[in-house]
């Protein structure tokens, strides 16, 4: 019979996804002082179940009296943490927490500003889009197949947005999106695409209840997906550039969405 080592979740983290804990089930890793302290606050509010914190000896001293009851504090020197993680680790702190349950599908209908990601390939792009969506005030993200929400890189790049904004995952997000639109008259689905008929993002006026659909990194949304949306919007390019990274474009368009909400359109 195998014995669980509390250090096990922190081993070989370079390309880590989620980890399995014998008592708490599926878990994720957060790294760095800012993320770990944010996770501590979320745990105190009851939003996340924190399992353990791994820290260098010096970093542990400042944390010892701040941990919620039942959270293990694991300490080691910086070299040992780097060897454990599988890469040079200089951030001093890591934490392991239980993956929260997904938001109820029924709650999707309450979102008035929604980001939709039918397919992504890169975990850092997912993390950046989640970070922008949370920071700009969107009420949720609907995502299809792609990188995991709770992988180490997604968590790190999102800067805690993974536990701050509702994320609905579905193999077919289009079916859920159709239900979202049907829930309220006047709702609108907007495709982000460099299409000849696309509206200029600088003058785009989003509906009061709006979903923005961003395509995958390589080819973007296909013609059938664009046709399934109500309108198309594009960011004009200059200096001979043909496009922006999906995370950069998404941040600009989400800002326009929320700017429209603040202006009352």
C-alpha positions as CSV (number, residue, x, y, z in Angstrom):
1,X,0.0,0.0,0.0
2,X,1.5,3.4,-1.1
3,X,1.9,6.2,1.4
4,X,1.1,9.7,0.3
5,X,4.0,12.2,0.8
6,X,2.7,15.8,1.3
7,X,5.5,16.9,-1.0
8,X,4.2,14.8,-3.9
9,X,2.0,17.5,-5.5
10,X,5.0,19.7,-5.9
11,X,7.2,17.3,-7.8
12,X,8.1,17.8,-11.5
13,X,6.0,20.9,-12.1
14,X,7.5,22.2,-15.4
15,X,4.6,20.9,-17.5
16,X,2.3,20.0,-14.7
17,X,-1.5,19.8,-15.0
18,X,-3.7,19.0,-12.0
19,X,-2.6,16.6,-9.3
20,X,-4.5,13.9,-7.4
21,X,-4.6,14.0,-3.6
22,X,-5.9,10.9,-1.8
23,X,-8.1,12.9,0.5
24,X,-9.0,16.1,-1.5
25,X,-9.2,14.7,-5.0
26,X,-8.1,16.9,-7.9
27,X,-5.8,19.7,-6.9
28,X,-3.8,22.5,-8.5
29,X,-0.6,24.4,-7.8
30,X,-0.1,28.1,-7.4
31,X,3.4,29.6,-7.3
32,X,4.9,32.9,-6.2
33,X,4.2,35.3,-3.3
34,X,1.4,37.3,-5.0
35,X,-0.6,34.2,-6.1
36,X,-0.1,32.3,-2.9
37,X,-1.2,35.3,-0.8
38,X,-4.2,35.8,-3.0
39,X,-5.0,32.1,-2.6
40,X,-4.7,32.5,1.1
41,X,-7.3,35.3,1.1
42,X,-9.6,33.2,-1.1
43,X,-9.3,30.3,1.4
44,X,-10.1,32.6,4.3
45,X,-13.3,33.6,2.4
46,X,-14.2,30.0,1.9
47,X,-13.9,30.2,-1.9
48,X,-11.1,27.7,-2.2
49,X,-9.9,24.8,-0.1
50,X,-6.2,25.2,0.6
51,X,-4.3,22.0,1.4
52,X,-0.7,23.0,1.9
53,X,1.9,25.7,1.3
54,X,5.5,24.9,0.4
55,X,8.0,27.6,1.2
56,X,11.7,28.4,1.7
57,X,12.7,28.6,5.3
58,X,12.8,32.4,5.2
59,X,9.4,32.8,3.4
60,X,7.8,30.3,5.8
61,X,8.5,32.5,8.9
62,X,6.2,35.3,7.6
63,X,3.4,32.8,6.8
64,X,3.3,30.6,9.8
65,X,0.7,32.6,11.7
66,X,-1.4,33.4,8.7
67,X,-2.4,30.0,7.5
68,X,-6.0,28.8,7.9
69,X,-6.5,25.9,10.3
70,X,-5.6,22.5,8.8
71,X,-3.2,23.8,6.1
72,X,0.2,22.1,6.1
73,X,3.3,24.3,6.0
74,X,6.1,22.5,4.3
75,X,9.6,24.1,4.4
76,X,12.8,23.5,2.5
77,X,15.8,25.5,1.2
78,X,15.6,27.1,-2.2
79,X,17.8,24.4,-3.8
80,X,15.6,21.6,-2.5
81,X,12.5,23.3,-3.9
82,X,14.1,23.8,-7.3
83,X,15.1,20.1,-7.4
84,X,11.6,19.1,-6.3
85,X,9.9,21.3,-8.9
86,X,12.2,20.3,-11.7
87,X,13.3,23.8,-12.7
88,X,15.1,26.7,-11.0
89,X,12.5,28.1,-8.6
90,X,13.1,31.5,-7.2
91,X,9.7,32.6,-6.1
92,X,10.0,31.2,-2.5
93,X,6.4,30.0,-2.2
94,X,4.0,27.4,-3.7
95,X,0.6,26.3,-2.6
96,X,-1.6,23.3,-3.3
97,X,-5.4,23.7,-3.3
98,X,-8.4,21.6,-4.2
99,X,-10.0,22.4,-7.6
100,X,-13.3,24.0,-6.8
101,X,-16.5,22.5,-8.3
102,X,-17.5,24.1,-11.7
103,X,-20.2,26.8,-11.7
104,X,-23.8,25.6,-12.2
105,X,-24.8,25.6,-15.9
106,X,-27.9,27.5,-15.0
107,X,-25.8,30.4,-13.8
108,X,-24.5,30.9,-17.3
109,X,-27.8,32.7,-18.2
110,X,-27.1,35.4,-15.6
111,X,-24.0,36.6,-17.5
112,X,-24.5,39.8,-19.4
113,X,-21.0,40.2,-20.7
114,X,-19.5,36.8,-21.7
115,X,-16.3,35.7,-23.3
116,X,-16.6,32.5,-25.4
117,X,-13.5,30.5,-26.4
118,X,-14.7,27.5,-28.6
119,X,-11.1,26.2,-29.0
120,X,-7.7,27.3,-27.7
121,X,-4.4,25.5,-27.9
122,X,-2.1,27.4,-25.6
123,X,-2.4,27.5,-21.8
124,X,-0.7,30.9,-21.5
125,X,-3.3,32.4,-23.9
126,X,-6.1,30.9,-21.8
127,X,-4.5,32.4,-18.6
128,X,-4.1,35.8,-20.2
129,X,-7.7,35.8,-21.5
130,X,-9.1,34.8,-18.1
131,X,-7.0,37.5,-16.4
132,X,-8.3,40.2,-18.8
133,X,-11.9,38.9,-18.4
134,X,-11.7,39.1,-14.7
135,X,-9.9,42.4,-14.5
136,X,-12.2,44.1,-17.0
137,X,-15.4,42.9,-15.2
138,X,-16.9,40.3,-17.5
139,X,-19.3,37.9,-15.7
140,X,-18.0,34.7,-17.1
141,X,-16.1,32.6,-19.7
142,X,-17.5,29.8,-21.7
143,X,-14.8,27.5,-23.0
144,X,-14.6,24.5,-25.2
145,X,-11.8,21.9,-25.7
146,X,-8.3,23.1,-25.0
147,X,-5.7,23.6,-22.2
148,X,-6.9,23.0,-18.7
149,X,-8.1,25.8,-16.5
150,X,-6.1,24.5,-13.5
151,X,-2.7,23.7,-15.1
152,X,0.3,25.3,-13.5
153,X,0.9,27.7,-16.5
154,X,-2.8,28.7,-16.8
155,X,-3.0,29.4,-13.1
156,X,0.3,31.3,-13.0
157,X,-0.5,33.5,-16.1
158,X,-4.0,34.2,-15.0
159,X,-2.8,35.7,-11.7
160,X,-5.6,34.1,-9.8
161,X,-8.4,34.8,-12.3
162,X,-9.0,31.0,-12.5
163,X,-10.7,31.2,-9.1
164,X,-12.1,34.7,-9.5
165,X,-14.3,34.4,-12.6
166,X,-16.8,31.6,-13.4
167,X,-15.6,29.4,-16.2
168,X,-18.0,27.0,-17.9
169,X,-16.4,24.1,-19.9
170,X,-18.2,22.1,-22.5
171,X,-17.2,19.9,-25.5
172,X,-19.8,21.8,-27.5
173,X,-19.9,25.4,-26.2
174,X,-22.1,26.5,-29.1
175,X,-25.0,24.6,-27.8
176,X,-24.7,26.3,-24.4
177,X,-24.2,29.6,-26.2
178,X,-27.5,29.2,-28.1
179,X,-29.3,28.6,-24.8
180,X,-27.7,31.7,-23.4
181,X,-28.9,33.8,-26.3
182,X,-32.4,32.4,-26.2
183,X,-32.8,33.2,-22.5
184,X,-33.3,36.9,-23.2
185,X,-34.5,38.8,-26.2
186,X,-32.0,41.3,-27.6
187,X,-28.9,39.2,-26.6
188,X,-26.2,39.3,-29.2
189,X,-23.3,37.0,-30.2
190,X,-20.3,38.8,-31.7
191,X,-17.5,37.1,-33.6
192,X,-14.0,38.5,-33.5
193,X,-12.6,38.0,-37.0
194,X,-10.7,39.9,-39.7
195,X,-13.6,39.5,-42.0
196,X,-14.4,41.9,-44.9
197,X,-17.8,42.7,-43.4
198,X,-16.5,43.2,-39.9
199,X,-17.3,46.3,-38.0
200,X,-14.5,48.5,-36.8
201,X,-13.9,47.8,-33.1
202,X,-13.4,51.5,-32.4
203,X,-17.0,52.3,-33.3
204,X,-18.6,49.0,-32.3
205,X,-21.6,49.4,-29.9
206,X,-22.2,46.1,-28.2
207,X,-25.7,45.1,-27.1
208,X,-26.6,45.3,-23.4
209,X,-26.3,41.5,-23.2
210,X,-23.4,40.4,-25.3
211,X,-21.1,37.4,-25.9
212,X,-17.8,37.8,-27.6
213,X,-16.5,34.8,-29.4
214,X,-12.7,34.5,-30.0
215,X,-11.3,31.8,-32.3
216,X,-8.2,29.6,-31.9
217,X,-4.7,30.9,-32.3
218,X,-3.9,29.4,-35.7
219,X,-6.8,30.1,-38.0
220,X,-9.4,31.9,-35.9
221,X,-13.1,31.3,-36.3
222,X,-14.1,29.5,-39.5
223,X,-16.8,30.7,-41.9
224,X,-19.5,28.5,-40.4
225,X,-18.8,29.7,-36.9
226,X,-18.8,33.4,-38.0
227,X,-22.2,32.8,-39.8
228,X,-23.6,31.5,-36.5
229,X,-22.9,34.8,-34.8
230,X,-25.0,38.0,-35.2
231,X,-22.2,40.4,-36.1
232,X,-18.5,40.4,-36.6
233,X,-16.0,42.9,-35.2
234,X,-12.4,43.5,-36.0
235,X,-9.5,45.6,-34.7
236,X,-7.9,47.6,-37.6
237,X,-4.3,46.7,-38.3
238,X,-1.4,49.0,-39.2
239,X,2.3,48.9,-40.2
240,X,1.7,45.9,-42.4
241,X,0.7,43.6,-39.5
242,X,-2.0,41.1,-40.3
243,X,-3.3,40.2,-36.8
244,X,-2.9,40.4,-33.1
245,X,-2.3,37.5,-30.7
246,X,-5.7,36.2,-29.5
247,X,-5.0,37.3,-25.9
248,X,-4.1,40.8,-26.9
249,X,-7.1,41.1,-29.3
250,X,-9.4,39.7,-26.6
251,X,-8.3,42.2,-24.1
252,X,-8.9,45.1,-26.4
253,X,-12.4,43.8,-27.4
254,X,-13.4,43.0,-23.9
255,X,-12.4,46.6,-22.9
256,X,-14.7,47.9,-25.6
257,X,-17.5,45.6,-24.3
258,X,-17.2,46.9,-20.8
259,X,-16.8,50.5,-22.0
260,X,-20.1,50.1,-23.8
261,X,-21.7,48.7,-20.7
262,X,-20.5,51.7,-18.7
263,X,-21.9,54.0,-21.3
264,X,-25.3,52.3,-21.3
265,X,-25.2,50.6,-24.7
